Amino acid sequence: MSSLRRIAFTGVGLLGAVLALTGCEGDGQQGIPTDNPKATSTTQSTTAAALPTSEVPTSTTAAPAPGPSVGDVPGNPAAASALRAFLTDLESGGVPAVAATCWTVPPTEIPLQYGDVAAVLDAAAQPGVDGQYTVTWTGPVSTVSVKRSEIASGYACPRVYPTGTEPVYSDIDATYAVERYLGRFTGAPVNPDDLEGDYPLVCDNRAIWDPQGTGVPTVPPLANNPGRLTGSASYNPDSVYVAFTNGVYKTVYADVTNVSGFEQNQVFTLTPAANGYCIGDVA
């Protein structure tokens, strides 16, 4: 073998030895080592899972109730919820959307009470005040108040009046109370849910009755006999009107026909109470 061939052979042998040693290093992986992203991801996931529960961030902000904004009423959360149900309809459809559901309000009063939708919504967004008979929200233009019977129903149709004034019950309120009362006895209530137990129209049995001004109040006569007109078959809506007013008392006339076909003019005496006008006597 010549000297050149021996040198070449020796060089090839050394290169092979170097390559062999390189392939045996490390963990048995051959060639250039590469990163393993899965291993990194697994490590991070394991670390996150190992965090104490107390260190996991949580949200403490309660989600707002759906619908228009209604000011909270301390101690009476049902009031805001019942008013919001009404406001949702009013905001989406205006007066026509609440005309059928607000049957406790005289129909002719609905557009007058609820026509200014923006003013009603502005008032309802203010903090509510829980009073003796009603819950009230006072806005810059209008004041909104709801009776407890309306709150209990879950859908509160409010009374709306100019801020800075007091709510006034009119002749229309008095005649509508009589019409609702007669509708119950003649089988034609303004709404199937218009029941005395839920929406009182008869004055309660407190000694508050004194239409003659004697200074000695008594229990309203109808309180002890709320079914006074049982047996009535119909009444003439055109005959219902306020005959006269005596202070806080109003006298309403109505022609009522009984099951025998006999028509008689009935005299109702009313006075303002917790749920609007209540009927204290029928003669």
C-alpha positions in Angstrom: 0.0 0.0 0.0 1.4 3.4 -1.0 2.0 6.2 1.5 -0.9 8.3 0.0 -3.4 5.5 0.3 -2.4 4.8 3.9 -3.0 8.5 4.8 -6.4 8.6 3.1 -7.5 5.4 4.8 -6.4 6.7 8.2 -8.3 9.9 7.7 -11.5 8.1 6.8 -11.2 5.9 9.9 -10.8 8.9 12.2 -13.9 10.6 10.7 -16.0 7.5 11.2 -14.9 7.3 14.8 -15.8 10.9 15.4 -19.3 10.4 13.9 -19.8 7.2 15.9 -18.9 9.0 19.2 -21.3 11.9 18.3 -24.2 9.5 17.7 -23.8 7.9 21.1 -23.9 11.0 23.3 -27.0 12.2 25.3 -30.2 10.2 25.6 -29.7 8.1 22.5 -31.3 10.7 20.1 -29.4 10.7 16.8 -28.7 14.0 14.9 -29.2 17.5 16.2 -31.5 17.7 19.3 -34.7 19.7 18.7 -37.0 21.5 21.2 -40.2 19.7 22.4 -43.0 22.3 22.6 -45.5 19.8 24.1 -43.3 19.3 27.1 -43.2 23.1 27.7 -47.0 23.4 27.4 -47.5 20.4 29.7 -45.3 22.0 32.3 -47.2 25.3 32.2 -50.6 23.6 32.4 -49.4 21.5 35.3 -48.2 24.6 37.1 -51.5 26.5 36.5 -53.5 23.5 37.8 -51.4 23.4 40.9 -52.3 27.0 41.9 -54.3 27.2 45.1 -58.1 27.8 44.6 -57.8 31.1 46.6 -55.5 32.5 44.0 -57.9 31.9 41.0 -59.4 35.3 40.1 -63.2 35.6 40.5 -65.7 38.3 39.4 -67.5 40.0 42.2 -69.7 42.3 40.1 -73.3 41.2 39.9 -74.8 41.2 36.4 -77.4 44.0 36.1 -81.1 42.9 35.9 -82.4 42.8 32.3 -84.6 45.6 31.2 -84.8 49.4 31.9 -82.9 50.8 34.9 -84.9 50.9 38.1 -83.6 52.4 41.4 -83.2 50.0 44.3 -85.7 50.2 47.1 -84.0 49.3 50.4 -85.9 46.4 52.1 -88.3 45.9 49.2 -86.6 44.4 46.2 -89.9 43.1 44.8 -91.0 46.7 44.1 -88.2 47.4 41.6 -88.7 44.0 39.9 -92.5 44.6 39.5 -92.0 48.1 38.1 -89.2 46.9 35.7 -91.7 44.4 34.2 -94.0 47.3 33.3 -91.2 49.6 32.1 -89.9 46.8 29.8 -93.2 46.9 27.9 -93.5 50.7 28.0 -90.0 51.2 26.7 -90.4 48.7 23.8 -93.9 49.6 22.7 -95.1 52.8 24.4 -98.7 53.3 25.6 -100.3 50.6 23.3 -98.0 47.9 24.8 -99.3 48.6 28.4 -102.9 49.5 27.7 -104.2 45.9 28.0 -102.0 44.9 31.0 -102.7 48.0 33.1 -106.4 47.3 33.6 -106.3 48.7 37.2 -105.9 52.2 35.6 -108.9 53.9 34.0 -108.4 53.4 30.3 -108.8 57.2 29.5 -105.9 57.9 32.0 -103.4 55.5 30.5 -102.2 57.8 27.7 -102.1 60.8 30.1 -100.1 58.9 32.7 -97.7 57.1 30.4 -97.4 59.3 27.3 -94.1 60.8 28.3 -92.1 57.6 28.2 -88.7 59.3 28.7 -89.9 61.1 31.9 -91.3 57.9 33.4 -88.0 56.1 32.7 -85.9 58.9 34.1 -88.0 58.9 37.3 -87.8 55.1 37.7 -84.0 55.2 37.4 -83.8 57.2 40.7 -83.5 55.5 44.1 -86.9 54.3 45.3 -88.5 55.3 48.7 -90.8 52.8 50.5 -93.6 54.7 52.0 -96.7 53.8 54.1 -98.9 52.9 51.2 -96.8 53.2 48.0 -93.2 53.0 46.7 -92.1 56.1 45.0 -89.4 57.1 42.5 -88.9 60.8 42.0 -87.4 62.2 38.8 -86.7 65.7 37.5 -90.0 65.9 35.6 -92.3 63.2 36.8 -92.8 61.1 40.0 -93.7 57.4 39.7 -95.5 55.6 42.6 -96.9 52.0 42.8 -99.4 50.5 45.2 -98.6 47.4 47.2 -101.3 45.4 45.4 -99.5 46.2 42.1 -96.2 45.1 43.6 -97.6 41.9 44.8 -98.9 41.1 41.3 -95.4 41.2 39.9 -96.4 43.8 37.3 -96.7 47.3 38.7 -98.7 49.8 36.7 -97.7 53.1 38.4 -99.4 56.4 39.0 -97.4 59.2 37.3 -97.7 62.8 38.4 -95.6 66.0 38.1 -92.7 66.1 40.5 -93.3 68.6 43.3 -97.0 67.8 43.5 -99.2 65.2 45.2 -101.1 62.5 43.4 -104.8 63.5 43.0 -107.6 61.0 42.7 -110.2 62.3 40.3 -113.9 61.6 39.5 -112.6 59.2 36.8 -110.9 57.1 39.5 -114.0 57.0 41.6 -116.3 55.9 38.8 -113.8 53.3 37.5 -113.7 51.8 41.0 -117.4 51.4 41.0 -117.4 49.9 37.5 -114.8 47.4 38.5 -116.8 46.5 41.6 -120.0 46.0 39.6 -118.2 44.1 36.9 -117.2 41.5 39.5 -120.8 40.9 40.6 -122.3 40.9 37.1 -119.9 38.4 35.6 -118.0 40.9 33.5 -114.9 41.9 35.4 -112.5 44.3 33.6 -110.0 41.4 33.9 -110.3 37.8 35.2 -107.6 38.5 37.8 -109.6 41.4 39.3 -110.4 39.8 42.6 -111.1 41.5 45.9 -108.5 39.5 47.7 -105.7 40.7 45.4 -107.0 44.2 44.4 -109.2 45.5 47.2 -112.0 47.9 46.3 -114.0 47.7 49.5 -112.8 49.8 52.4 -111.3 47.8 55.3 -112.8 47.5 58.7 -110.8 50.3 60.4 -112.9 53.0 62.1 -112.2 55.7 59.5 -115.7 56.3 58.2 -117.3 59.6 58.8 -118.8 61.1 55.6 -121.3 63.2 57.7 -118.5 64.9 59.5 -119.7 63.9 63.0 -116.2 63.7 64.4 -116.8 60.1 65.5 -115.5 57.7 62.8 -117.0 54.3 62.5 -116.3 51.1 60.4 -117.4 51.5 56.8 -120.7 49.7 56.4 -119.6 47.8 53.3 -116.6 46.4 55.2 -119.0 44.1 57.1 -121.0 43.1 54.0 -118.7 43.3 51.0 -121.1 41.1 48.9 -123.9 43.6 49.3 -124.7 43.5 45.5 -124.7 39.7 45.1 -127.5 38.8 42.7 -126.8 41.7 40.4 -127.1 40.7 36.7 -125.9 43.8 34.9 -125.5 47.6 35.1 -125.7 50.5 32.7 -122.2 51.9 32.1 -123.6 55.2 30.9 -125.4 55.6 34.2 -122.2 55.7 36.3 -121.2 59.2 37.4 -120.1 61.2 40.4 -123.2 62.9 41.8 -121.4 65.1 44.4 -118.2 65.4 46.5 -118.0 66.1 50.2 -114.5 66.7 51.3 -112.6 63.4 50.7 -115.8 61.5 50.0 -117.4 61.0 46.6 -120.9 59.8 45.9 -121.3 57.8 42.7 -124.7 56.7 41.1 -125.2 53.6 39.0 -128.2 51.9 37.6 -128.0 48.2 38.5 -130.4 45.4 37.3 -130.8 42.3 39.5 -131.5 38.7 38.3 -135.2 39.3 38.4 -134.9 42.1 35.9 -135.5 44.9 38.4 -133.4 48.0 37.8 -132.5 50.2 40.7 -130.3 53.2 41.1 -127.5 52.3 43.6 -125.7 55.0 45.6 -122.0 54.3 46.3 -119.9 56.3 48.7 -116.1 56.3 48.3 -113.0 57.7 50.0 -109.3 57.6 49.2 -107.4 54.7 50.8 -104.2 52.7 50.4 -105.2 51.3 46.9 -106.9 54.3 45.5 -110.6 54.9 46.1 -112.3 52.4 48.3 -116.1 51.8 48.5 -117.4 52.2 52.0 -121.1 52.1 51.5 -123.8 51.1 49.0 -127.4 52.2 49.5 
